[in-house]
């Protein structure tokens, strides 16, 4: 089966539709790793579109905060303002849908979580140390996560996670980011220090990469559809082919201006609108 793997749509229907158009004919089913709402201007529209598709979806931290009163205190000012607005406009059937979502799913050889298998809703897998600590928390060969808004693949070898670096640090005090991959493609290898004393291989990737899933255990992140944070504003997603055993990272270009105009019309925080144009 061919799976369209998406995460962090964040109420950006224009980006979501761009992904669906870009991936047309390449998938049979959708796995959404959470955060359908939050930040953006189209929470109901994105939920409506997702619910039209054959899919499974996880509960993300913004999804949870949109339906739980006290959860909103975990967020910064911009995210909190967006969530307060989302609560006001979210239709009850869409709120009920969010309430029905699980925070962790195991489907065949894949564990699915929004944040991490250790802390499914909240933990960010941003670096090899955190990734290495999470391999003990899932029993399947592969784990799919979102939450960081950064495409990433972490590979376990022995007691260490092999990492290949590609994403810049996040802006304004947010944690630094690591893009990890198991090899192949256009890479430039460098030596490094490994988790648990093992050797750590570091490389930088560019362009669309296809990974053949073989015998190593992996944590894979498709990146964000609606608010990428790797200095590339194009919507990020992945195609997982469970028959051929391949994972392909993809990007879909879209015009951010209509989304920004809708955000300003709804008086959502200006910083959230501006960052869409820069992927930051």
Buried (B, 14 or more C-beta within 10 A) or exposed (E): EBBBBBBBBBBBBBBBBBBBEBBEEEBEBBBBBBBBBBBBBBBBBBBBBBEEBEBBBBBBBBBBBBBEEEBBEBBEEBBBBBBEBBBEBBEEEBBEBBEEBEBBBBBEEBBBBBBBBBBBBBBBBBBBBBBBBBBEBBEBBBBBBBBBBBBBBBBBBEEBBBBBBBBBEBEEEBEEBBBBBBBEBEBEEEEBEBBEEBEBBBBBBEEEBBBEBEEBBBBBBBBBBBBBBBBBBBBBBBBBBBEEEBBBBBBBEBEBEEBBEBBEEBEBBEEBBEBBEEBB
